């Protein structure tokens, strides 16, 4: 069974913090070679603070994937770190979360023999359920072209708001990620054809086979 849950920065145990930041370092520095801050074999930054809520997926009590949520009214990467890469930033009005540091740890997926499962799809649906459960209007994020394709192939009709150029001279996108009934249905349809899933937050997934 794969379980998804959320925890604020101050609620995470030191063990889980260390594990999360280690996995982020492995994803964003070692695999993707992003310009991220690393110390003691962990990746974390100034946005990992009391205003953060982490959505994490675990298998046998080990983290395998996750994403970081910050209310866009607080300091966030869109209006901070990434601002210089855009000519303009047009954030939507309303209650939105910024999603950042989204990862699926490939090494643990292989180790736990989870590579036959659609972990990314589970994570995406969990993101929608989490945001709906907190009565927010949607999600904003800065993503690469590759992630844009992954979201859309999953059935999530994300909207491009602005385009920018990263430090690697690659196109990046400010997107909004709708959590309306249509998008929820499309992701649920893809997930429920393969897995048994409860219909309320927090989510857990069981294979149908």
Protein Blocks (a to p, Z undefined) as FASTA:
>chain_A
ZZdddddfklpcfklmmmmmmmmmmmmmmmnopacddeehiacdfklcfkbccddddeeh
iafbdcddddfkbccfklmmmmmmpfbdcddedjddddehiacdfklmmmnopmmpcfkl
mmmmmmmmmmmmnopabdcddddfklmmmmmmnopacddfbdcddfkopacddddddfbf
klmmmmmmmmmmmbccdfbdcdddddfZZ
